[in-house]
Amino acid sequence: MRIVAALGGNALLRRGETPDAGVQLSHVIEAVEALAPLADEHELVITHGNGPQVGMLAVESAADPALSVPYPMDVLGAQTQGMIGYWLTRELRNARPGRRIVALITETLVRADDPAFGNPTKFVGRLYTVEEARHLTATRAWAMREDGAAWRRVVPSPEPQDILELPAITLLLASGWIVIAAGGGGVPVTSNGRTAQSHGADAVVDKDLTAALLAERLNADALLLLTDVPGVIVGFGTPQARPLGPTTPAQLRSLHLAEGSMGPKADAACRFVEHRPDALAAIGTLTDAAALLTGHTGTVIRSGTASVEPAGSTDT
């Protein structure tokens, strides 16, 4: 099988943890323990989130007195791809000596006229007070939105249209390489169709949508969206909460899952299966990566008739 495995942003740095290198590296090793067995039997592409890491770099860049302006988001995305890709490559090589493993700095093409550029929604960086948020809006022209009781910076999140390194990824897979690519949704770039020149975009592409697009373009057999929960939870936060097992895109979309929670993963899974009806997508915990392929755990999405009825309300 050809598998695209997408690590969630919290797989490498969990809520409340200090962003020290040692903390993140320990989670990389845990991720490799779960993913390496897949590579023993299948073609494997690994993507990863970078939300905590790119947010940390954005705060550091904004506070650096040596800079006249902070680094743009595309540059910070490339930096995190290099850091996380290096860790994953090194630890995979340690776990599977002799295997050919490579991490690619991957660019994701987005439309310059995507409506997202006029409506930033993706939270990045730390929490601010309302006074700090007003100051940053005035001095840096940052878009700020409420996040619970505090405020955070938001940046555009345009739709992924293409993956520029797709030919290289395809060639490497066919040659037996384990490929790490499209980290953090890929570095967002726009293209001038007349000159074929590309330009970085100050934005963040949704990592799960890019993973779905990558899996579709690679004709993958499975898309694994690996997170810190065992799957979609129907009725989350209520006494009727229950895990959602095998389902279909239509049933999953009928749940109207929250954008700030499981919604993007569900959307990515549905998009992939809708474009690849003979394939499967699965949402579940990283440690269950291999079991997700068999349908014995997690929320597995296939086209056709599922074994559960459409459920009614919310998610995790």
N, C-alpha and C positions, 0 to 999 in steps of 0.2 A: 504493500500500500504506500501511497504518497500522502504524507501527513504534514499539515501546518499546525504547530502547537504555539499558542499565544499565551505568554505569561502575563498575568495581570500586574498592574502597577504596584500593588501591595505585596507581590510575591518576593520582592527584594528589599522592601523597607515597609514594615507594618506600622499601623497607626500607633502613635505614641512612642515609637522607638527613636533613639538618637540617630542621625544620619551618618554615623561614623563608617569608615570604609570596612572595618572589621565586622560590623553588624551586617552590612549588606553582603559582604563576601560569604558569611555563614549561610545566608539564605540562597545565594547562588549555588553553593555546594549542595544544599537540600534540593534545589531545582534540578540540578544535574543528576542527582541520585534517582529522581523520578523520570527524567527524560531519556537518560542514556539507554535504558532497556528498549525503548521504542526504536532507537537508531540501530539496534542489533538486528531487527527484523524488517524495518521499513525505511523508505526514503524520508528524511526528516528536515523540515525547515522550522526554525525557532524564531518567533518574534517576541517582543517584550514591551511592557509599558515603561514609561520614564517620568511619570507625573511627579513623584516626590523629588527625583533627582533634578529634573529641569526646573522645578519650582525653587529648589535650593540655589541653583546656579543663577536664576533670575534675580533672586533677592541679593545674592552676593554681588552680581554685576551692577545692580542699581545702587548699591551702597559703596562701590569702589571709587574713592576720590581721584584715582588716576585716570578715570574714564570721563570724557566729556558727555557721552551718552551711553546707556547700557547696551550690551550686545543684544541683537535682535533674536527672536525666538528660534528662527531656523538655525542660527549658529549654535545656540545652546542645545538644540535638539541633536545636532551633529556631534557635539561634545559628549553628550550622554550616550549616544549610540557607540562611540568609541570606547568609553569607559566600561559600559555594561557588556558590550561585545567582547572586549578583551577578557573580562572575568569569565564569561561563559565559555569562550574558546579555550582558555587555559585549563579550566576545571574539567571540561569535557575531554580534553586531551589527557589529563591526568587519569580520568576515569576509564578512558578507552584508548590506551597507548596504541599508536600505529594507525588510528583512524585519521582521515583527512577532514579537517574542520576549519572553517573560515567564517569571519564576520565581515559583512559588507556595509559600508556607509551607503545608505539607500535613500534615494530622493523620490518623493511622491509628487506627481504632477497634480496641481489644483488649478481651477479656473480663476483668472484675475478678477472676473466679474461675479464670482460666487457671492450670493447675498450674505453669507456669513461674515464677510469683511465689514459690512455695515451693521452687524448685530453680534458683537462678541459675546460668547457664552461659556467658554472653557475656563474654569478656575485654574489659576497658577499662583504659586507662592504662598506666603504666610497670611495670617489673619491680621486685620488692621481695625483700629477704632474708627468711628465715623469721622472724627476730626482728621486723622491721618489719611483716610480715604479722600476727603475733600482736598487736602494739601497735595496729594499725589495726582489727583485729577487736574489740579490747577498748574502744577509745576512740571509734570511729565506727560500730561495729556493721556493718562491711563484711563481705561474704562474700568469702573469699579461696580461691584454688585454685592448685595447682602448675601451672606452665607451663614445662616442661622442668626446668632446674636451679633456677629461681627461682619466685616467687609473684606472682600478679596478682589484682587485684580482678575479681570477676564480678558481673554484674547480670542480672536476669530478661530473657528474650527471648520474650515471649508471641506467639502466632500472630496475624497480621493478619486481621481480620474484615471490615473495610470501609474505604474511603477517603473521608473526609468532603468533600473538595473535588472529588470525581469529576464532579458536574454542571458545575462551572466548567471543569474540564479538557476535558470533552466539548464544551462550547460554544466554547471557545477553538480547539480543533482544527478544528472545523467552520467556523470563521471564518478559518482560514489562519494561525494562530499556531503558532510553535515553542514548546513548553511544557516547562519544567524543573520537575519535581514529585517529591514523595515521596522527597526526599533522605534518605539514612541510614535508609531504611525508613519514613520519616514520623515525626512527633511522636506518641508513643503516648498515647492518651487512653482513658479508660473512660467509660461513659455510665450515668446513673441513669435507667432506663427509665420511672420514674414521673414524673419532673420534666423529663426530656430535658436535664438539665444534664450537661456533660462535665467531667472532671477529668483533669489530667495524671498519667501513670504514671511512676514512677521506674524506667524500663526502656529497653531498646533493641530495636526490632523488626528482624528479619533483612531486610536491604535487598533480597536476591534474591527472598524470598518475597513481599514487598510489590510488587516489580516484576512478578512473575508474576500477582499478584492484579489489579494495575492493568491489565496487558495483557489479562487475561481480561475484566474489566469494560468495557474500551474496545472489545472485539471486535477487537483488533489482529490483523494478519496475521502479525506476526513479533515475537519477543522475542529481543533480542541481549544476551547476558551477556558483557560485554567485560572482559577481565582481562589479566594480563601473561604468560600462557602460551598456546600455540597451540591448546589444546583439552584434552580429557581424555586423559591418558596411561595406558594400560593397562600394568600391571606396572612402575609407576614405581620407579626405584631398582634395577632388576634388568637383567641383560643382554638380557632379552626385552622391554624397554620399547618400546612403539609407540604412536603417536597413534591415537585412536579416531575413525574417520570417521563417515559417516551411520549412524544408529542409531534405535532406537525407545525409548519410555519403558520397556517391559518389559525390553529388553536393558540399558538404562542402569541401571535399578534393580537388576538381577542382579549388578552389580559391587560393591555394598555399599561405596560410596566413603566416605572418612573424613570425619567431621563437621568436623574442624578444617582441612579442605583443600577439595577439590572437591565434597564431599557436598552442601552447601546449594545450590550452583549447579545441580547435577544434579537435585536434588529440585524446585527452582523450575522448571527447564526441563520436567521430566516433568509437573508439575501443570498448567502452561499448556497443553501439547499434549493432555493427557488431557481438559481442559475445552474445548479448541478443536482438534478433530481435523483440521480443514482448514488449520490454521496450522502454522508451524514455530518452533522455538526453536534457538538456536545459541550455542555457547560457543567463544570464541576471542579473539585479541588485538585490541586497540583499533584498530590500524592496518589490520586486515583486515575492518573493519566492513562495508564494501560487498561484499567477496567472500564473506562469510558468507551473504549472502542468496541467492547463486547455488549454494551448496553446494560451491564449489571449494576450500574450506579450512575448518579448524576441525571441531568436533563438531556436526553438524546433527541435530536430533532431530525426527522426524516420526512420526505414527501409521502403522500398517500395517507392511509388510515393509521392513526396511532391507537394505543391501547388505553388511553385515558380520555375522559370527557373534557371539553373545554371548561376551564375553571373561571371563577368570577371576578376576582378583584385585584389585589395588589401583590407586591413582590418583595424580595430582599435586595 
